[in-house]
Amino acid sequence: MAVRPIIKFPNPLLRAVADPVEFFDRDLVHLAGDLVDTMHAAPGIGITGPHIGILKRLVVIQLPFAAKPGIYVNPSVIQVSPEMIRHAEGSISMPGVTEEVERHAKVRVRYQDLDGIERFEDAEGLLAVCHQHEIDQLDGIFWTQKLSRLKRDRLTRRYDKLMRAS
């Protein structure tokens, strides 16, 4: 597989809605492999098709200490808990900055595997946060949109300063 270039903030592709995957073929398997390699190289714990400029509903998540990455095709959150948690979030498309975001503590996700078979996953804690974060990305919602305007403006200024310094 290959490491692909990552689209950087504020590229408009990061706010585009991804199209559903319709074909479960060798190209999809290769794209998933490229996402895994790109996520590991970034490094990160989650990545979507839009992060590499491919507007397809494909997500890869691999938490620290997980034996292998989870691959989710056409995922959607179908159930959420009323309990909320706050967790520091960031993006491989906006490296070097993080901010706390409030999300549901538990979620149930419906998705398809690489063969097109429908699956379900119950997640809590960091995995639930990752699912919500990455599915938002597929829906054209960049994680900074979950912040207050003040926090978003401060974070964007910090990121701009980092990019100018590098």
For each residue, the residues with C-beta under 8 A, 3 or more apart:
1: 30 33 34 36 37
2: 34 37 38
3: 34 37 38 41
4: 34 35 37 38 52 53
5: 52 53
6: 38 42 51 52 92 93
7: 11 13 14 50 51 52 53 93
8: 11 93 94
9: 14 91 93 94 142 144 159
10: 14
11: 7 8 14 93
12: 15 16
13: 7 16 50 53 55
14: 7 9 10 11 50 51 93 137 142
15: 12 140 141 142
16: 12 13 50 55 140
17: 55 138 139 140
18: 48 49 50 55 56 57 58 137 138 139 140
19: 55 56 57
20: 56 57 74
21: 24 28 56 57 58 73 74 112
22:
23: 27 28
24: 21 28 73 112 114 115 116
25: 28 29
26: 29 30
27: 23 30 31
28: 21 23 24 25 31 32 58 73 114
29: 25 26 32 33 114
30: 1 26 27 33 34
31: 27 28 34 35 49 54 56 58
32: 28 29 35 36 58 60 71 114
33: 1 29 30 36 37
34: 1 2 3 4 30 31 37 38 52
35: 4 31 32 38 39 47 48 49 51 52 58 60 71
36: 1 32 33 39 40 60 62 69 71
37: 1 2 3 4 33 34 40 41
38: 2 3 4 6 34 35 41 42 47 51 52
39: 35 36 42 43 44 45 46 47 60 62 69 92
40: 36 37 43 62
41: 3 37 38
42: 6 38 39 47 92 95
43: 39 40
44: 39 47 92
45: 39 61 62 63 64 130
46: 39 59 60 61 62 130 133 134
47: 35 38 39 42 44 51 52 59 60 92 134
48: 18 35 51 58 59 60 134 137 138
49: 18 31 35 52 54 55 56 57 58 59 138
50: 7 13 14 16 18 53 54 55 137 138
51: 6 7 14 35 38 47 48 91 92 93 137
52: 4 5 6 7 34 35 38 47 49
53: 4 5 7 13 50
54: 31 49 50 58
55: 13 16 17 18 19 49 50
56: 18 19 20 21 31 49
57: 18 19 20 21 49 73 74 75 138
58: 18 21 28 31 32 35 48 49 54 71 72 73
59: 46 47 48 49 71 72 75 111 131 134 135 138
60: 32 35 36 39 46 47 48 69 70 71 72
61: 45 46 69 70 72 127 130 131 134
62: 36 39 40 45 46 66 68 69 70
63: 45 66 126 127 130
64: 45
65:
66: 62 63 69 70
67:
68: 62
69: 36 39 60 61 62 66
70: 60 61 62 66 121
71: 32 35 36 58 59 60 113 114
72: 58 59 60 61 75 109 111 112 121 131 134
73: 21 24 28 57 58 111 112 113 114 116
74: 20 21 57 111 112
75: 57 59 72 109 110 111 131 134 135 138
76: 109 110 111 135
77: 80 107 108 109 131 132 135
78: 108 109 110 120
79: 107 108
80: 77 104 106 107 108
81: 104 105 106 107 124
82: 104
83: 104 105 106
84: 102 103 104 105
85: 102 103 104 105 125 128 129
86: 100 101 102 103
87: 100 101 103 126 129
88: 98 99 100 101
89: 98 99 100 101 129 133 143 146
90: 94 95 96 97 98 99 143
91: 9 51 94 95 142 143
92: 6 39 42 44 47 51 95
93: 6 7 8 9 11 14 51 142
94: 8 9 90 91 97 144 159
95: 42 90 91 92
96: 90 158 159 162
97: 90 94 155 158 159 162
98: 88 89 90
99: 88 89 90 144 147 151 155
100: 86 87 88 89
101: 86 87 88 89 129 133 143 146 147
102: 84 85 86 146
103: 84 85 86 87 128 129 132 133
104: 80 81 82 83 84 85 107 128 132
105: 81 83 84 85 124 125 128
106: 80 81 83 122 123 124 128
107: 77 79 80 81 104 122 123 124 128 131 132
108: 77 78 79 80 120 121 122 123
109: 72 75 76 77 78 120 121 122 123 131 135
110: 75 76 78 118 119 120
111: 59 72 73 74 75 76 118 119 120 121
112: 21 24 72 73 74 115 116 117 118 119
113: 71 73 116 117 119
114: 24 28 29 32 71 73
115: 24 112
116: 24 73 112 113
117: 112 113
118: 110 111 112
119: 110 111 112 113
120: 78 108 109 110 111
121: 70 72 108 109 111 131
122: 106 107 108 109
123: 106 107 108 109 127 128 130 131
124: 81 105 106 107 127 128
125: 85 105 128 129
126: 63 87 129 130
127: 61 63 123 124 130 131
128: 85 103 104 105 106 107 123 124 125 131 132
129: 85 87 89 101 103 125 126 132 133
130: 45 46 61 63 123 126 127 133 134
131: 59 61 72 75 77 107 109 121 123 127 128 134 135
132: 77 103 104 107 128 129 135 136
133: 46 89 101 103 129 130 136 137 143
134: 46 47 48 59 61 72 75 130 131 137 138
135: 59 75 76 77 109 131 132 138 139
136: 132 133 139 141 142 143 146
137: 14 18 48 50 51 133 134 140 141 142 143
138: 17 18 48 49 50 57 59 75 134 135
139: 17 18 135 136
140: 15 16 17 18 137
141: 15 136 137 145 146
142: 9 14 15 91 93 136 137 145
143: 89 90 91 101 133 136 137 146 147
144: 9 94 99 147 152 155 156
145: 141 142 152
146: 89 101 102 136 141 143
147: 99 101 143 144 151 152 155
148: 151 152
149: 152 153
150: 153 154
151: 99 147 148 154 155
152: 144 145 147 148 149 155 156
153: 149 150 156 157
154: 150 151 157 158
155: 97 99 144 147 151 152 158 159
156: 144 152 153 159 160
157: 153 154 160 161
158: 96 97 154 155 161 162
159: 9 94 96 97 155 156 162 163
160: 156 157 163 164
161: 157 158 164 165
162: 96 97 158 159 165 166
163: 159 160 166
164: 160 161
165: 161 162
166: 162 163
